[in-house]
Every structure is written in structure tokens, then in C-alpha cells.
């Protein structure tokens, strides 16, 4: 998993330096699954985060997304990496407005059981890769 992360990060960084025509911006969130609640976390991301991004692609609010799961071979402080890529700065700058619209359109959170998101996941850190 760490090799996948390093490859992804180096690919994104390389495109920033050598792909001057590429104006895409990627946001990455590194998620830790807490209290052994993997089923709850995966259900949450598949039925909320992923659905919102599928909706965002249809409305041309983002260009792509990816949910990467750690294989468990390394002892990292994160279990998932969530990547959302925006085609340009305009999409990126309107992300909050667009996702608020999509959240209203989708309706409430879908949860596996009575556990709230704060009980099964924690964002370890976030990183935006923005071309200069």
C-alpha cells in the first residue's frame, strides 16, 4: 500500500512539474479506521462518499475519484486514501458549493448501523496537489 501511495504521490507531483498543460488538482484524504469498524467505514464511503462523487462526475463538478484501501501489509496510521481530482482551478474553488448541492440532492447519510462516522473513521491528514 505504501508503494501505491508513493507512486500516486510521485505521479501527481511529476505532473505538476512536467505537465504544465495539465491544470488538474487532486485532493487526498488519508483515513484511519478506528475501533476495528472496517465494515462500517467501507459501507459509509461506498454509500456516501462514492455516490456523491459519481453524482459530481455526471454534473462535471470533478474529473475523477478513487478510493484506495490499504492491504494491511504495512503498519500505517491510515487505512484508506480518498482521492478526488478536479479538472481545473474553477472546479476546485467551487467544490464546497457543489458538494453542498449534491448532499442536499442525495439526502441523508446512509449508515450500516447506529454508529456515527466519528465512531469508525478519522481523517489523519489531507493534502491538495495544486499546479503552480
C-alpha positions, 0 to 999 in steps of 0.5 A, a space after each residue: 500500500 505504501 508503494 501505491 501511495 508513493 507512486 500516486 504521490 510521485 505521479 501527481 507531483 511529476 505532473 505538476 512539474 512536467 505537465 504544465 498543460 495539465 491544470 488538474 488538482 487532486 485532493 487526498 484524504 488519508 483515513 484511519 479506521 478506528 475501533 476495528 469498524 472496517 465494515 462500517 467505514 467501507 459501507 459509509 464511503 461506498 454509500 456516501 462518499 462514492 455516490 456523491 462523487 459519481 453524482 459530481 462526475 455526471 454534473 462535471 463538478 470533478 474529473 475523477 475519484 478513487 478510493 484506495 484501501 490499504 492491504 494491511 501489509 504495512 503498519 500505517 496510521 491510515 487505512 484508506 486514501 480518498 482521492 478526488 481530482 478536479 479538472 481545473 482551478 474553477 472546479 476546485 474553488 467551487 467544490 464546497 458549493 457543489 458538494 453542498 448541492 449534491 448532499 442536499 440532492 442525495 439526502 441523508 447519510 446512509 449508515 450500516 448501523 447506529 454508529 456515527 462516522 466519528 465512531 469508525 473513521 478519522 481523517 489523519 491528514 489531507 493534502 491538495 496537489 495544486 499546479 503552480 
